[in-house]
Amino acid sequence: MDHAFVVLGYGQSPFLGEALASVGGQTRASRIVIATSTPNDHIAGTAAAHSVPVVVNRAREGIGADWNFALETTEARFVTLAHQDDVYYPRFLDASLAALAETGAALSFSGYQEIDDAGAPKVSKISHAKHAIEAVILGRARAVTGLRLRAFLSFGNPLPCSSVTYDRAKLKGFRFSTVYKSNLDWDAWWRLMDGGATFAHVAERLVGRRHNALTETAALTRAGVRAAEDAEMFRRAWPRPFADALHLAYRTGYQGASHHAP
């Protein structure tokens, strides 16, 4: 299958090199490119060290526009928007493409393991809750759609955006919203679900996701943006009183903690 990892480069992440090494260390080969709207010496030097090209988005129009640009930087049919703070375990690509081939889904997603800055596994209240939601609602299910997918997306956003591989041939016209700053991924899953898309589920935890105070979502949490967008998303799924109760419970899980880019 024709696949590309497009690594979302932003600022000066100290983990960019590790992310590039992990996508380059998959059990099957893929194209790799960095897409950025913040070109700098750190990104350029790290890319050169890993022999990876950099494509620059000169329009600074926000995260949604950056993700849309990244999806269009390659002609590959299958694209993973890899996050610069994360690591991809060697079987990630093989398992994701196998799930897409088996189900005919529009996108695949895998489980994830929260990791600390050194790459060691860790557990937070949020990741524990998301793993529980996945286990109870999805189990080992392979193709997820309809009511099961709706239930999965209704108790927070348990679908790790950095683990998603898109089949662009089945997502013609798809664009991330440029309205949201934190929940553009959750909004995208809802819209795709409402359009009848099938999601391929890889239960194995094949992405290591970092949660720390340096990430963009940490800044959005401190600014109150994430809370406002979370409330809107819960109200999309539930009547307002229940939605607000869920939002309060969800918010207590990440208040005072460091968080991952969306």
N, C-alpha and C positions, 0 to 999 in steps of 0.2 A: 504494500500500500504506500502511496505517495504521501509522506508526512513531513511536517516541519515543526520544530520547537521555536516559537518566537518568544524570546526572553524579554520581559517588560523591565527595561532599565530606567531607573529614576534616581536622581541625586547621586550619592556616593555610598551605596550599601557595601559594608565590609564582607557581605556574603555572596556577592555576585560571582566571584571566581568559583566558589563551591557549587553554586547552582549550575554554572556552565560545565564544570567537571562532571556533575551528576547526569546532565542530559547527554553529555558526550560519552558516558559510560553505560549506555543502555545495551541490552542484549541484542538489539537490532539497530541498524544504522538509520539516521535521520538527518535532515538538514537542520542547521541551527543558525539563528540570526538574532541580534539584539535590536529591539525597536525602542527608541527613546525620544522624548521631547525636551530632555535636559542634557544635551551633549556636554561632556566634560572630560578632562584628562583621565580621571579614574575609570570611567566607562571605556574610553578609548584604549587605555593601557591594558585593562583586564581583558577586553575583547582581543587585542593583539596577542596577548600571552596565550590565549586559547584558540587562536586562528579563526575567530568568529567575526563576520562582518557586522557593521552597525548601520542601521537605517534610521535617519533622523526625521522626525515629524516637526516641521518648522512652525506649525500652528499650535500655539499653547492654548488649547480650548478645554482643558479639563480631562479627568480620568476616563470618562466615557468615550470622548473623542480619541484619546490615546489608545484605548483598547480596540476601537473600530479601525484605527490606522494599522494597528498591529496585525489584526486579522487579514488585512489586505496587502501586507508586505510580501507575501509569497503566493506563488501559483499552486502550492500544494493543496490537494483536496482535503487532507486531514491536518488540523492545526491544534497544537496545545499552546495556550498562552501561559508560559512558565513564569512564575514569580521569582524575583531575584533573591528573596530571602529564604526560599525553600530549597529542599533537595529532593531529587527524584530517584527512587530506588531502582536497581537495574531492570526489573521486570515490568516497570510501569508502562512503557510504550507497547511492549509485546502484549500485555494483558489488555490494555485499552483497545488496541486495534482488533484483537481477537473478539472482544465483546461487541464491538461495532459490526464486525463481519457476521457474528452469530445472530444478532438481534435485528440488524438493519436499522438501528436507531440513528437519530439525528446527532446525538452526542453521547459520550460516555463519561463516567466519573468513577473515581476510585475512593476507597477509604483513605484516611490520613492518620499520621501519628504526630502529635504535638511534640516539638523538640525545643531544647534550650539553645542558647547561643553557641554552645560547643557541639551541638548536634545530638546530644543525649536525649532519650525519651523523657517526657514529663507529662503531667496530667493537671488540667485546670478544671474548675467547675463547668466552664462552657464546653470544653472538649469532652468531658465526661458525659454531659447531658446530650451532646450531639451524637456521640457514639451510641448512647442508649436509644435515642430516637431511631437511628439507622437500624439497630439490631431488632427492635420491636416491630417497626413498620415494614422494613424491607427484608430483613433476614438475609438469605442467600439469593433472593430474587434477582434474575438477570435483566429482564426487560421490564421497565417500570413506566406506567402511564396511568391516565385516568384518576380514579378515586384514590388509589394507593399513592400515586405521585402527589396528589393534592394534600393528602394527610401528611406525607413526609415533609412538605414545604410549609405546613401550617403552624408548626411549633418552633419557629425560629428558622434560621437558614443553615441546615445541617449539611448542605451540599458544598464541598470545598471547591471553590472556583478555580484554584490553581491545579486541581486534578482533572479538569475537564478537557476532553479532546473533541473538537468540533468536526463534523462532516459537512464541509462547506457546500457540497453538492446538494445536500438536503436542507440547507439553511439559507437558500437564496433570498436576498432582501433582508436578512437578519441584521439588526444593529443594536448595540447597547444604548440605553438611554443616556442622554447627556444632562438630564435633570438631576439625577442622583449622584452623590459623592461617595456614599458608603455602601448603599444597597443596590447598586446597578446590576450586580450579579443576581441577587434574589429577585429583583424585578424581571430580569431576563428569563429566569427559570419559570416564573409565573406566566409570562406572556407566551413562552414556547409551549408550556403545558396547556394553556387555554387554546392554543392553535392545534392541539392534538399530537404534539411531538412525543415520540418514545425516547426515554433515556435508558442507556445501557449502564448497569450497575456492576462494578467490580468491588466485591466486598473486602478484598485484601487491602491492607493499609500500605499503600505504595508511594505516598508522598510524606516527607517530613516537613511540617509547617512551623515556622517560628512565630512566636508571640513575644514582642518586646516593645519598649517605649519609643523606639526609633521609627516605627512604621507609620504610614499615613493614617491608618484607622485609629491608632493611638491618639493622634492629633485630632481626628474627627470626633473621637469619644470625648476628649477633654473640652472640645468646643461645643458639645451638645448636638452636633449634627447627626451622629449615629442614633442617638435616642429618638430624635424627631422622625428620622426615616424608618427606624424599627417600628415605632407606633403606627405609622402609616401602613406599613406592610402587614402588621398583625390585623389591622382593621380591614384590610383587603380580604382576609381569610375568615374573620369571625365577627359576630355582633360586637358592638363597641364595648360593653361592660366586660365581656370575657376577654376581648382583645387587649384591653387596658390592664387586666389582671395578669395575663400572660406576659405583656410587655414589662410590667413591674418585676416579675420573677426573672425574666431574661436580663433585665438591666442590672439587677443585683449581682448577677453572675460575672459581669465584666467591669463593674464599677471598682475603681481602685487597682485594677490589674492592667498589665501591658497587653496590647492586642495586635493582631496580625493585619496586614493590608488586605483589603477585601478580595 
